[in-house]
Amino acid sequence: MKSYNAGLVQRANKIGIVTEAAFMEACQEVLEAPTLVDLGCAFSAHLGTARLFGDKAVALLTEVHKFRKAELQCADY
């Protein structure tokens, strides 16, 4: 079994989708994006996957995206 970010697992568990591998993989890929360009690509590519699991999943993917974006922007300074 793949290891996922602990915070991601907690948040996904709260909304009942921690067992959905496709969603967890999508979020993990967004969290691991090495650049802002890669981040945007990963987010866009996986937004459809998140939509399959409902509004709460989209909100979580968006939260993960915002978090990683802030991390990458801070690293640039």
C-alpha positions in Angstrom: 0.0 0.0 0.0 1.3 3.5 -0.8 2.0 5.9 1.9 0.1 9.2 1.9 0.6 12.5 3.7 -0.7 12.1 7.2 -2.7 15.4 7.1 -4.3 14.3 3.8 -5.3 11.0 5.3 -6.9 12.7 8.3 -8.9 15.2 6.1 -9.9 12.5 3.6 -11.1 10.3 6.5 -13.3 13.1 7.8 -15.2 13.2 4.6 -15.3 9.4 4.1 -13.0 9.1 1.0 -9.8 7.9 2.5 -10.3 4.5 0.9 -10.7 5.9 -2.6 -7.2 5.2 -4.1 -7.8 7.4 -7.3 -8.6 10.4 -5.1 -5.8 9.8 -2.7 -3.3 9.4 -5.5 -4.5 12.7 -7.1 -4.1 14.6 -3.9 -0.7 13.1 -3.2 0.5 14.1 -6.7 -0.6 17.6 -6.1 1.3 17.6 -2.7 4.4 16.4 -4.4 4.5 18.8 -7.3 8.0 20.2 -7.6 7.2 23.4 -9.3 4.2 25.8 -9.7 3.8 24.7 -13.3 3.7 21.1 -12.3 1.3 22.0 -9.5 -1.1 23.7 -12.0 -0.9 20.7 -14.3 -1.6 18.2 -11.6 -4.5 20.1 -10.2 -6.1 20.6 -13.6 -5.6 16.9 -14.5 -7.1 15.6 -11.3 -10.0 18.0 -10.8 -12.3 15.7 -12.8 -11.3 12.8 -10.5 -12.2 14.8 -7.5 -15.6 15.8 -9.0 -16.5 12.1 -9.1 -16.4 12.0 -5.3 -18.5 15.1 -4.7 -18.2 18.7 -3.5 -16.3 17.8 -0.4 -13.6 16.0 -2.4 -13.3 19.0 -4.7 -12.9 21.3 -1.7 -10.2 19.1 -0.2 -8.3 18.9 -3.5 -8.5 22.7 -3.7 -7.3 23.0 -0.2 -4.3 20.8 -0.9 -3.6 22.8 -4.1 -3.6 26.1 -2.1 -1.4 24.7 0.6 1.2 23.4 -1.9 1.0 26.6 -3.9 1.8 28.6 -0.8 4.7 26.3 0.0 6.2 26.7 -3.4 5.8 30.4 -3.5 7.5 30.8 -0.1 10.4 28.6 -1.4 10.9 31.0 -4.2 11.7 33.9 -1.8 
